[in-house]
Amino acid sequence: MPHDHDHGISNYNRSFALGVILNVVFVVIEAGYGVYAKSLALIADAGHNLSDVLSLLLAWGAILLAGKAATDKRTYGFRKVTIMAALANAVILLVVLGGITWEAVGRFFNPSPVEGMVVIVVAAIGVVINTLTAMLFISGQKQDLNIRGAFIHMAADAGVSLGVVVAGTVIMYTGWLWVDPLTSLAIAGVVLIGTWGLLRESINHALDTVPKDIDISGIRDYLTGLEGVVRIHDLHVWPMSTTEVALTVHLVVTGFSVDNDFLITIQNHLHDHFNIEHCTIQVEIEDDETICMLDREACT
Protein backbone atom coordinates (compact mmCIF):
# COMPACT_ATOMS: atom_id res chain seq x y z
CA MET A 1 0.00 0.00 0.00
CA PRO A 2 1.67 3.26 -1.03
CA HIS A 3 2.28 5.97 1.53
CA ASP A 4 2.87 9.67 0.95
CA HIS A 5 5.32 10.62 3.67
CA ASP A 6 6.12 13.96 2.01
CA HIS A 7 2.51 15.06 2.38
CA GLY A 8 2.73 15.25 6.17
CA ILE A 9 6.10 17.00 6.01
CA SER A 10 4.88 19.72 3.66
CA ASN A 11 1.87 20.35 5.92
CA TYR A 12 4.12 21.33 8.83
CA ASN A 13 7.10 22.99 7.16
CA ARG A 14 5.36 26.37 7.15
CA SER A 15 4.05 25.94 10.71
CA PHE A 16 7.48 25.10 12.10
CA ALA A 17 9.19 27.88 10.14
CA LEU A 18 6.67 30.46 11.34
CA GLY A 19 6.85 29.17 14.90
CA VAL A 20 10.66 29.38 14.96
CA ILE A 21 10.66 32.92 13.49
CA LEU A 22 8.04 34.18 15.97
CA ASN A 23 9.92 32.76 18.94
CA VAL A 24 13.34 34.00 17.80
CA VAL A 25 11.89 37.51 17.43
CA PHE A 26 10.36 37.26 20.91
CA VAL A 27 13.62 36.06 22.47
CA VAL A 28 15.42 39.07 21.00
CA ILE A 29 12.69 41.47 22.24
CA GLU A 30 12.57 39.91 25.71
CA ALA A 31 16.34 39.87 26.14
CA GLY A 32 16.56 43.48 24.91
CA TYR A 33 13.92 44.74 27.34
CA GLY A 34 15.49 42.64 30.08
CA VAL A 35 18.76 44.53 29.65
CA TYR A 36 16.88 47.85 29.34
CA ALA A 37 14.79 47.27 32.48
CA LYS A 38 17.70 45.59 34.28
CA SER A 39 15.38 42.64 34.86
CA LEU A 40 17.16 39.38 35.55
CA ALA A 41 13.76 37.64 35.37
CA LEU A 42 13.20 38.76 31.78
CA ILE A 43 16.73 37.82 30.73
CA ALA A 44 16.35 34.39 32.34
CA ASP A 45 12.95 33.89 30.69
CA ALA A 46 14.49 34.83 27.33
CA GLY A 47 16.93 31.96 27.84
CA HIS A 48 14.01 29.69 28.67
CA ASN A 49 12.15 30.78 25.52
CA LEU A 50 15.28 29.99 23.54
CA SER A 51 14.62 26.38 24.57
CA ASP A 52 11.27 26.70 22.78
CA VAL A 53 13.13 27.41 19.57
CA LEU A 54 15.35 24.38 20.13
CA SER A 55 12.27 22.27 20.90
CA LEU A 56 10.57 23.33 17.67
CA LEU A 57 13.76 22.69 15.69
CA LEU A 58 14.04 19.25 17.29
CA ALA A 59 10.49 18.27 16.32
CA TRP A 60 10.85 19.78 12.84
CA GLY A 61 14.16 18.06 12.19
CA ALA A 62 12.68 14.73 13.25
CA ILE A 63 9.81 15.09 10.78
CA LEU A 64 12.20 16.00 7.98
CA LEU A 65 14.40 12.99 8.77
CA ALA A 66 11.35 10.72 8.86
CA GLY A 67 10.69 11.60 5.24
CA LYS A 68 14.09 10.41 4.06
CA ALA A 69 14.15 7.26 1.95
CA ALA A 70 15.04 3.91 3.49
CA THR A 71 18.49 2.44 2.86
CA ASP A 72 20.06 -1.02 3.00
CA LYS A 73 21.31 -0.20 6.49
CA ARG A 74 18.17 1.58 7.73
CA THR A 75 15.42 -0.40 6.06
CA TYR A 76 12.70 1.62 7.80
CA GLY A 77 14.46 4.91 7.16
CA PHE A 78 14.47 7.46 10.00
CA ARG A 79 10.82 7.17 11.00
CA LYS A 80 11.71 6.28 14.60
CA VAL A 81 13.41 9.65 15.05
CA THR A 82 9.99 11.27 15.51
CA ILE A 83 9.42 9.09 18.58
CA MET A 84 12.86 10.00 19.94
CA ALA A 85 12.08 13.70 19.41
CA ALA A 86 8.75 13.40 21.25
CA LEU A 87 10.51 11.65 24.15
CA ALA A 88 13.23 14.32 24.23
CA ASN A 89 10.63 17.09 24.25
CA ALA A 90 8.80 15.43 27.15
CA VAL A 91 12.05 15.25 29.15
CA ILE A 92 12.87 18.89 28.34
CA LEU A 93 9.40 19.92 29.50
CA LEU A 94 9.83 18.07 32.79
CA VAL A 95 13.19 19.78 33.37
CA VAL A 96 11.62 23.18 32.64
CA LEU A 97 8.70 22.45 34.98
CA GLY A 98 11.18 21.41 37.65
CA GLY A 99 12.96 24.75 37.27
CA ILE A 100 9.68 26.67 37.48
CA THR A 101 8.64 24.75 40.60
CA TRP A 102 12.02 25.28 42.27
CA GLU A 103 11.89 29.01 41.57
CA ALA A 104 8.28 29.27 42.77
CA VAL A 105 9.00 27.49 46.06
CA GLY A 106 11.99 29.76 46.61
CA ARG A 107 9.84 32.84 46.11
CA PHE A 108 7.45 31.73 48.84
CA PHE A 109 10.31 32.10 51.31
CA ASN A 110 12.00 35.04 49.60
CA PRO A 111 9.20 36.96 47.81
CA SER A 112 10.20 39.57 45.25
CA PRO A 113 7.90 41.96 43.40
CA VAL A 114 7.29 41.67 39.69
CA GLU A 115 9.48 44.34 38.14
CA GLY A 116 6.92 46.84 36.95
CA MET A 117 4.79 47.33 33.88
CA VAL A 118 7.63 46.49 31.44
CA VAL A 119 7.71 42.89 32.67
CA ILE A 120 3.92 42.59 32.43
CA VAL A 121 3.79 43.99 28.90
CA VAL A 122 6.60 41.75 27.65
CA ALA A 123 4.93 38.74 29.27
CA ALA A 124 1.68 39.68 27.52
CA ILE A 125 3.54 39.66 24.20
CA GLY A 126 4.80 36.20 25.17
CA VAL A 127 1.21 35.03 25.69
CA VAL A 128 0.32 36.12 22.16
CA ILE A 129 3.45 34.68 20.52
CA ASN A 130 3.27 31.32 22.30
CA THR A 131 -0.49 30.98 21.81
CA LEU A 132 -0.18 31.69 18.08
CA THR A 133 2.64 29.13 17.82
CA ALA A 134 0.65 26.53 19.75
CA MET A 135 -2.35 27.10 17.47
CA LEU A 136 -0.19 26.14 14.48
CA PHE A 137 -0.01 22.60 15.88
CA ILE A 138 -3.39 22.22 17.59
CA SER A 139 -4.90 20.01 14.87
CA GLY A 140 -1.94 17.70 14.29
CA GLN A 141 -1.22 17.10 18.00
CA LYS A 142 -4.11 14.65 18.24
CA GLN A 143 -2.64 12.28 15.64
CA ASP A 144 1.11 12.86 15.99
CA LEU A 145 2.99 12.43 19.27
CA ASN A 146 5.89 14.53 18.00
CA ILE A 147 3.57 17.41 17.10
CA ARG A 148 1.90 17.05 20.51
CA GLY A 149 5.28 17.61 22.15
CA ALA A 150 5.72 20.90 20.28
CA PHE A 151 2.13 21.91 21.07
CA ILE A 152 2.39 21.21 24.81
CA HIS A 153 5.71 23.05 24.99
CA MET A 154 4.25 26.19 23.41
CA ALA A 155 0.96 25.97 25.32
CA ALA A 156 2.90 25.62 28.56
CA ASP A 157 4.90 28.76 27.87
CA ALA A 158 1.74 30.65 26.95
CA GLY A 159 0.33 29.62 30.33
CA VAL A 160 3.46 30.66 32.20
CA SER A 161 3.49 34.07 30.47
CA LEU A 162 -0.21 34.50 31.25
CA GLY A 163 0.56 33.69 34.87
CA VAL A 164 3.16 36.47 34.93
CA VAL A 165 0.64 38.95 33.53
CA VAL A 166 -2.11 37.98 35.99
CA ALA A 167 0.19 37.73 39.00
CA GLY A 168 1.92 40.99 38.13
CA THR A 169 -1.36 42.84 37.78
CA VAL A 170 -2.71 41.47 41.07
CA ILE A 171 0.52 42.32 42.89
CA MET A 172 0.51 45.87 41.53
CA TYR A 173 -2.95 46.50 42.99
CA THR A 174 -2.81 44.43 46.19
CA GLY A 175 0.84 43.95 47.08
CA TRP A 176 0.26 40.20 47.58
CA LEU A 177 3.66 38.85 46.57
CA TRP A 178 2.63 35.23 47.24
CA VAL A 179 0.31 35.36 44.18
CA ASP A 180 3.31 35.09 41.83
CA PRO A 181 4.73 31.74 43.07
CA LEU A 182 1.24 30.31 43.68
CA THR A 183 0.23 31.05 40.08
CA SER A 184 3.47 29.49 38.80
CA LEU A 185 2.86 26.30 40.80
CA ALA A 186 -0.74 26.05 39.58
CA ILE A 187 0.32 26.40 35.94
CA ALA A 188 3.17 23.92 36.42
CA GLY A 189 0.71 21.40 37.87
CA VAL A 190 -1.66 21.70 34.93
CA VAL A 191 1.17 21.39 32.39
CA LEU A 192 2.61 18.40 34.28
CA ILE A 193 -0.57 16.41 33.60
CA GLY A 194 -0.20 16.80 29.82
CA THR A 195 3.56 16.33 29.93
CA TRP A 196 3.30 13.13 31.96
CA GLY A 197 0.93 11.66 29.35
CA LEU A 198 3.33 12.68 26.59
CA LEU A 199 6.27 11.09 28.42
CA ARG A 200 4.40 7.84 29.10
CA GLU A 201 3.21 7.50 25.52
CA SER A 202 6.64 8.38 24.11
CA ILE A 203 8.28 5.69 26.23
CA ASN A 204 5.64 3.17 25.13
CA HIS A 205 6.29 4.06 21.48
CA ALA A 206 10.04 3.72 21.99
CA LEU A 207 9.45 0.24 23.45
CA ASP A 208 7.27 -0.77 20.44
CA THR A 209 4.14 -1.02 22.58
CA VAL A 210 0.84 -1.30 20.69
CA PRO A 211 -0.40 2.32 20.28
CA LYS A 212 -3.29 3.12 22.59
CA ASP A 213 -5.73 3.83 19.75
CA ILE A 214 -5.13 0.44 18.10
CA ASP A 215 -7.71 -2.27 18.85
CA ILE A 216 -5.45 -5.33 19.00
CA SER A 217 -8.35 -7.60 20.06
CA GLY A 218 -10.41 -6.39 17.12
CA ILE A 219 -7.53 -7.08 14.76
CA ARG A 220 -7.12 -10.59 16.13
CA ASP A 221 -10.88 -11.28 15.81
CA TYR A 222 -10.91 -9.98 12.23
CA LEU A 223 -7.94 -12.08 11.12
CA THR A 224 -9.14 -15.31 12.77
CA GLY A 225 -12.58 -14.79 11.24
CA LEU A 226 -11.30 -14.66 7.67
CA GLU A 227 -12.51 -17.36 5.29
CA GLY A 228 -10.10 -20.30 5.20
CA VAL A 229 -8.02 -19.10 8.18
CA VAL A 230 -7.85 -21.74 10.91
CA ARG A 231 -5.57 -19.81 13.25
CA ILE A 232 -3.01 -17.02 13.38
CA HIS A 233 0.32 -16.67 15.17
CA ASP A 234 3.25 -14.30 15.55
CA LEU A 235 0.98 -11.22 15.51
CA HIS A 236 2.90 -8.03 16.24
CA VAL A 237 1.73 -4.41 16.10
CA TRP A 238 4.08 -1.51 16.81
CA PRO A 239 4.60 2.18 15.96
CA MET A 240 7.08 2.79 13.16
CA SER A 241 6.89 6.52 13.86
CA THR A 242 4.57 8.91 15.66
CA THR A 243 2.11 8.66 12.76
CA GLU A 244 2.57 5.18 11.24
CA VAL A 245 1.76 1.76 12.68
CA ALA A 246 3.14 -1.54 11.40
CA LEU A 247 1.81 -5.09 11.67
CA THR A 248 3.18 -8.54 10.96
CA VAL A 249 1.21 -11.77 11.22
CA HIS A 250 1.24 -15.39 10.06
CA LEU A 251 -2.08 -16.78 8.78
CA VAL A 252 -2.52 -20.56 8.79
CA VAL A 253 -5.05 -21.60 6.13
CA THR A 254 -6.56 -24.85 4.95
CA GLY A 255 -8.51 -25.84 1.88
CA PHE A 256 -8.47 -22.29 0.61
CA SER A 257 -6.87 -20.75 -2.46
CA VAL A 258 -4.92 -17.62 -1.52
CA ASP A 259 -4.33 -14.95 -4.15
CA ASN A 260 -3.29 -11.31 -4.32
CA ASP A 261 -6.88 -10.10 -3.99
CA PHE A 262 -7.14 -11.92 -0.65
CA LEU A 263 -4.04 -10.18 0.69
CA ILE A 264 -4.99 -6.76 -0.70
CA THR A 265 -8.44 -7.03 0.88
CA ILE A 266 -6.82 -7.69 4.27
CA GLN A 267 -4.39 -4.78 3.85
CA ASN A 268 -7.16 -2.38 2.91
CA HIS A 269 -9.35 -3.49 5.82
CA LEU A 270 -6.51 -3.14 8.33
CA HIS A 271 -5.73 0.31 6.95
CA ASP A 272 -9.31 1.60 6.81
CA HIS A 273 -10.62 0.11 10.06
CA PHE A 274 -7.55 -0.15 12.29
CA ASN A 275 -5.22 2.59 10.95
CA ILE A 276 -2.44 0.12 10.12
CA GLU A 277 -0.16 1.85 7.61
CA HIS A 278 2.27 -0.97 6.93
CA CYS A 279 1.37 -4.66 7.20
CA THR A 280 3.26 -7.81 6.29
CA ILE A 281 1.25 -11.03 6.04
CA GLN A 282 2.73 -14.49 5.78
CA VAL A 283 0.36 -17.27 4.66
CA GLU A 284 1.04 -20.89 5.65
CA ILE A 285 -0.77 -24.09 4.72
CA GLU A 286 -1.87 -26.15 7.71
CA ASP A 287 0.37 -29.19 7.89
CA ASP A 288 1.12 -31.36 10.90
CA GLU A 289 4.53 -32.35 9.55
CA THR A 290 5.94 -28.98 8.55
CA ILE A 291 5.22 -26.28 11.11
CA CYS A 292 6.54 -22.71 11.04
CA MET A 293 9.38 -22.27 13.51
CA LEU A 294 7.55 -19.22 14.93
CA ASP A 295 4.30 -21.14 15.46
CA ARG A 296 4.81 -21.62 19.17
CA GLU A 297 3.51 -20.07 22.35
CA ALA A 298 6.47 -17.76 22.88
CA CYS A 299 5.83 -16.03 19.53
CA THR A 300 2.08 -15.45 19.82
N, C-alpha and C positions, 0 to 999 in steps of 0.2 A: 504494500500500500504506500503510495508516494506521500512524502511529507514536505511541506514548504517551510523550512526553518527560517529562511530569510524574511518571510512575511512578518513573523513576530519581532524580529530585530528591527526592521524598518519602522514598525509601529512605535517603538520606544526610542529610537535614535534622537528624534526631535525633543521628546520629553526630557531625556537625560541631558542633552545639550543645553536646553533652556534652564533646567534645574541647576546645573553646574554654574552657568553664567550668572543667574540670579543670586546664588549663594556666594560666589566669589565677589560680586559687587557689594553684597551686604557685609562680608568680612572686611573689605577695604573701608567701607563707611564706618562700621562699628569700631574698628581699630583706630581710625582717624579721630573720631569723636572721643574715644577713650583717652587718647593722648591729649586732645584739646581740653577735655573736662578733668584731666588727671584722675580718671576713674580706673582703678585696677580691675574692678568688676567687669567693666566693658571690655577691657583689653583681654582679660581671661576668657570672657564669653566669645570674643572674636576667635580666639584659639580653639574653643570648643566648636564653633560653627565651621571652622576649617575642617574639622573631622566630618562634618556633613558632606563637604565637597569630596573628601576621600571616600566616604561611604557610597556616594552616588557613583563615583568613578569605579569603585570596586564592583558594584552591581552591573554597571554598564559594560565594563570590560568582560565580566563573566558572560553576559549575553552575547557579546560580539564573538568571544572564543567559542561559545556553544554552537555558533553558526558555521564554524570552520569544518571543512570536509574531513571525513575519517581517513586514517592512514593504516598501513600494514601494522604499525606499532600500536596505534590507538584506534582500534577497530570501531569504537563508538564515538570517536572524535573527542571533543572537550565538553560534552554535555554536562558531565558531573561537576564542572567548575561552578555552575549556577548554584548547586547545592552547597558547595564549599563557601561561596560568597554569602549566601543566606546565613549560614552558620557563623561566619566571621562577623557579619553585621549584627547578629544577635548578641555575640560576645562583646562587641564594641558598645552596644547599647547598655548592656549590663554594667560595664565598666563606667560608662558615663553616668548611669543612674546611681552607682555607688559613690561617685564623686559628688553628685548633687546632694545625696543623703548625708554624706560626711560633712559637707559645707553647711547644710541646713541645721544639723545637730549642733555644730559648733556655734552657729549664730544664736541658738537658744541660750547658750551660756555667755556668749559675748556678742550681744546684739549690736548691729551697726545700721544706721539709717540708709535708705536708698538715696543715692547721690543726685537728688534734684530732678528737675523736669527733663534735662538732657537724657538721662538714663531711661526715663519712662518713654520718651518719644522714640529713641532708638530701639527700645524693646518693642514698641508698637509696630515699627517698621519690620522688625523681625517676625512678628506675628503674621503680617501680610505676606512677606517673602516665603516663609516656611509653609504657610497654609496654601499658597499658590503652588509651591513645589509639590506638596503632598497631594493636591488635587490632580496633578499630572499623572499620578499613579493609582488613583483611587479605584479605577475600574479593573486594572490588571492585577491588583493585589489579592483578589479573591481566587484567581486561578494560578498565580505564579508566586511561589514562596520567596524567590529572589526579589521580585517587585514588592512583595509585602514588607521585606526588610527595609527597603528604601522608603516605603510609605510610612512605616511606624517610626523610623528615624526622624523624618521630617515632621510628622504629626507631633511627636514628642517635643521637638524643639519649638514648634508653634505653641504648644501648651506651656512650656517653660517660660517663653517670652510673654505669653498672656499673663502668667502668674506674676511676672515682674511688674507688668503694667498695673494689674489689679492691686497687688500688694503695695506698690509704690504710691498709688493714688490714695489707698486707705491710710497709709502711714502719714502722708502729707496732711491729711485732714484730722487724724485722730492721735497720731504719735505712737500708735501700737506697733512697736518694732517686732513683736513676736509673730505678726501676720506674715511677714516675709518668709521665715523658715517653715512655718506651718503650711503655707501655700505650696512651697517647694516640695515638701514631703507628700502632700496630697497628690500633686501631679506625678511625682515619682512613683507613687503606689499604683495609680491608674495605668501609667505606661508600663510598669513591671508586669501587669497582667497580660498585656498584649505581647510583650517581649518574651515572657516565659513560654507562651504558646509557640512563638516563632522558634525559640531555642529548642524546645522539645520536638517540634516537627522537623526541624533541620537535622537534628541528631538522628531521628528515625529515618529520614531520607538517606543520610550518609551511611546508615547501617542496612540499607536496602529493605527496610520494612515496607509492607504493603501500605500504600497511601491511604489515608483515612477515608477518602471519598470513594474508594474502590470496594465493591461488594464481592469479596472473595468467595463467599458462600453461594451467591447468585451465579458467579462464573462456573463454579464447580457443578452446580445443579444443571446449568445450561449444557455444559460439555458432556456430562454423563447421560443427559437426556437425548443426545443426538442419535438419529437413526443409525443402527449398526454398531454403535459404540457400546462395548460391554463394561469397560472400566477405563479410568484414566490414572496416570501416575506422573510423578516428577513435575507437578504443577508449581511454577514459581511466578510471582508477580512482584516487580520492584520498580522504583523510579529511576529512569535513565537521566533525567534532569528535573528541574522544578516544574516543567510543563509536560513532560512525556513519560508514559508508563509502558514498560515492556512486560511480556509474558512468554513463558515457554511451557510446553506441556506435551506429554506423550499420550496419544489416543490408541487404545487397543480395540480393534474392530474384528468382527467375524461375519462371514457370509455377506459381505457388503463391498460393492465396487467403489473405490475411492478415486475421484478425479479432481481436476483443478477447480471445477465449480464448487465442489464440496468444501475445499479449503478456503476459497475466496468468500463463500457464504459465511463461514465461521469468522474469518478476519473482519468482514464488514459488520457482523453482529457484535463482535467484541469491541469494535471501534465505536459503533453507534450507540450501544446500550451500556457499555462499561468503560468508555473512554480509554481503551487500550490502543496506544499509538503504534506499537511495534510488537507483533506476535510471531513466534516460531512454533510450528506444530509438527510433531513427528508422529507418523501413523505406523502402527505395528499390527501384524496379523496375529490373532490369538493362536498360540501354539504351545503345548505343554513341554515340548522338547527344547525349543529355542526361546529363551526368555531374555528380554532386555536386561542388561546388567544393572540398570537403574530402577528396575521394577522390583523394589524391595521397600520395606517399611521405612528405612532411614531416609529414603529419597522422596517420600510422599509429602 
